[in-house]
Amino acid sequence: MGCEAPARTWSGAINVDRQSIPSPVAPSFTSYNPFGILESSEDLEETPEAHNFNNEDEMIDLFNCSSTARMMKLNALEDASPGFEEPALYTHSEGEKTVFIDSKLEPFRILTPSSSNMSLQLPKLAKGKATYSPSHMVTRSKAKILAAGRKEHPIKGVDTSDEENESLVEGIRSAFKRSCLSIRTKNIQSFTPASESQVKLSKKQKKKAKMKLKQARAEEIAHLAVKAKNLVDPKNFEEFEDDLDNLMFLGRKAMKVKIVSTRIVKPFYEGNPVIPPSTTQTPLSVFDEVSYDAQMAVIYAYRPPTPSNGVIELGLRKALSVYREWAGTLGKDEHTGKPVILLNDQGAKFVEAVGDTALSNVMPLKPSPSLLALHPGLKGATELVQVQLTRFTCGSLVVGFTSHHLVADGHSTSNFLVAWGNACRGLKVQPLPLRDRTIFIPRSPSRIEYEHIEAEYTSKQAKKNDHFSNNDGIVVHKVHFTLDFLAKLKAKASSSMSTRPYSTFESLLAHLWRAITKARNLGSFESTHIKISVDGRARLNPKVPNDYFGNLVLWAFPTSKVKDLLREPLPYAAKLIHDAVGKVNNNYFKSFIDFANSGVVEEESLVPTADMDKHVLRPNLEVDSWLRFPFYDLNFGTGCPYIFMPSYYPTEGMLFLLPSFIGDGSIDAFIPLFEDNLETFKQICHSLD
């Protein structure tokens, strides 16, 4: 675009030709745009929001109202008018300390045709974080000073170099400009920006430009792509999701959550008169005692409309009156000293919070530390259940739920969540928990047929020596496996089977075990194992009902030398997993019951091997499979969640497997790895070779 008349002074009115078109490619200029501060107030339906980049308040709205197109339009606003003598207005984000798109300063240009009667006054520009302007405007001479300063002191988060590894945003900018070298407006036939007029792109540059433009459009087509399920190749889906997450990060605010209230909610007992049950405590079973002594957190997200906080709170109180353990506290039996859950109705922590923007602007697609703001803290909590309801400006609701693992395993916890949802909808609190601990009575005489030391129990010294100091350099990577890929993987893993094929879980886990082991670059003669949770409800004889409340999990440990795991084909690893899980049967569970009641644990001061304080599992793995749990069935009355995920657990080697939110049988795997190993894993995780 160019100017018909010299630009007016800072305080004067500026006329805008609203019919001008920035380029043949970009959509027409609309009133709701990143430069909304220059529009007359009656044209703005609402104040543009400030969005955050690298913890600074850059003012650019990327992801509301077809914003990728607006970003491209912004880049097309170039001062290309020949013979421009008066000071031009240049963009400069938030003064001189921060920058978003103008690491190479671009002039902000407005047409000022003398015939136009559409004028508007430049409002006084606020300095610093309080402004709603996407940029400050400076004269050309000032812009030169700023540009020189940036060159000498590059700003973090913006690549100002001319090397190939340019930032994503810079790549999008340059790609768009290259595709719009000739710009035609209403009043000027055509012109070519002087800085770009002689540019000839190589094939490599053209390819790179197209790729950057494709990435810029990723967010706008994401929902359509998912609905259409047209990303058949799982590797393509993974790359697509990475591009989307990277692009969204550039415009995403740091998650700012404000706690509005924190209180304790207690069970609501219905009846007249209201009489709580007389039971005062529930002993921890031998399976509870070897579980993780830690709070576990999950995140749910719901689209509007959603029930009020009061409805969700009342439903929780009703559910707690049936699942009384969650409203109790951990303690000791005053006679035996054994650990128990005191059914004292102390209640659950209930937190109400608000986010300062739309959820789409801050919600990460993959686990990150920002998720920790969406649920109460896990350390030092005395309540056995904690709930946080965070409401965002778009009407979305995020429910952060934490529960103590000594009380219940994932199976029981998911049953409670379903019951909570039922209570919110005015239905009966179901399923009802079964608490019969007599099913865990040791045999007489006892028969300890398996080795349980270093499986469920270990010595205190061995556990102490097994800790790494921190989780530096660990990233949690999310991998999506399509139904088509899983079917091919299962067929390959079962290629040597003449009867029943391996399960999808066994096939996928075998594949991940091999891929992660290769990415870790372990020594050939090192041993590696996977710790696999095995639910005893269907293993014990007689079977334990699915409604049993508590922990009923032991672990299988398929083990291999690294050289054998990588040299042998996929069926080798699948068989190791299948056989190891198969050995954790009725006899194994009853052997453990006998061992835990034999007195050896107390005599040798053994401690559980389950440990959430461990930061690094290398060379081993641990997997928590939530594939069969009804976590997605938590419905408060307005529908099921559209996001469900674990919180941020940067424990290297601890995997989570979840059904994908797409609902087509595909699987999402959350895989924490050292950053140095991640690139290799990405390259091979979707390979069937």
Number of C-alpha atoms within 10 A of each C-alpha: 27 23 19 15 12 15 21 15 12 17 10 12 16 21 20 19 19 15 11 16 20 24 21 14 15 18 13 16 16 14 16 20 25 24 19 19 21 17 19 15 12 8 11 14 9 10 12 20 18 21 24 22 19 17 11 16 23 26 26 28 25 23 21 16 12 14 19 20 21 25 22 21 24 20 22 25 19 20 21 19 18 12 8 15 9 13 16 23 23 24 23 27 24 25 17 12 11 21 26 25 20 20 21 19 18 20 22 20 21 22 22 21 17 9 8 13 10 14 15 15 14 15 13 9 13 13 12 17 14 10 17 24 26 25 25 19 21 20 15 18 11 13 21 14 10 19 17 12 13 19 13 9 10 16 16 10 13 20 18 18 13 7 7 9 9 14 15 18 21 19 22 24 23 16 22 23 20 18 15 19 20 17 21 19 18 13 14 14 9 14 17 17 18 13 8 14 12 10 10 10 11 9 9 9 14 15 12 16 22 17 14 23 21 14 21 25 17 21 24 18 11 14 11 11 15 13 9 9 13 10 14 13 13 20 21 13 20 18 13 19 20 19 20 20 17 17 21 22 19 18 23 27 24 18 22 14 17 14 15 10 10 14 11 13 20 24 23 18 17 11 8 6 7 9 9 15 11 7 10 12 19 19 17 22 21 19 23 21 21 22 23 21 17 21 23 18 25 18 21 22 21 21 17 13 13 18 14 11 15 10 16 20 18 18 24 27 23 24 29 27 21 21 22 26 25 29 28 26 21 20 16 15 14 9 6 7 9 11 17 23 23 22 22 16 20 19 25 25 21 20 22 17 19 18 22 17 21 18 22 16 21 23 22 18 17 18 22 16 13 16 21 18 19 27 23 21 13 16 8 8 16 16 20 24 25 27 22 23 25 25 25 20 12 15 15 18 25 26 21 24 23 26 24 24 20 23 31 25 21 22 23 21 23 19 23 28 23 21 29 29 24 24 24 24 18 12 12 15 23 18 18 16 20 15 12 11 15 8 12 16 13 18 13 7 7 14 16 18 13 14 13 15 16 14 16 20 19 19 16 14 10 13 18 10 8 12 14 12 10 13 16 10 11 22 22 25 21 19 23 22 23 22 16 14 20 19 15 13 21 24 18 19 26 22 13 13 13 7 7 7 16 21 15 17 18 22 28 23 22 25 25 21 23 21 21 25 24 19 20 18 12 16 13 13 11 11 16 20 21 24 20 21 18 19 18 22 19 14 17 18 14 10 12 16 11 15 17 20 23 25 27 25 20 21 18 20 22 19 17 18 14 21 16 14 23 18 11 11 15 25 22 18 25 24 20 19 25 18 13 17 19 13 13 20 19 18 17 20 22 22 20 24 21 22 22 22 16 15 11 12 17 11 8 11 12 19 21 20 19 18 15 14 14 19 21 23 19 19 19 19 21 21 18 16 19 15 16 9 16 16 25 20 17 20 21 24 17 13 15 18 21 12 17 20 24 19 24 20 24 25 24 24 26 25 23 20 22 22 24 19 17 14 9 11 15 18 23 19 22 25 25 23 27 22 14 13 17 19 11 16 19 18 12 18 19 21 13 11 7
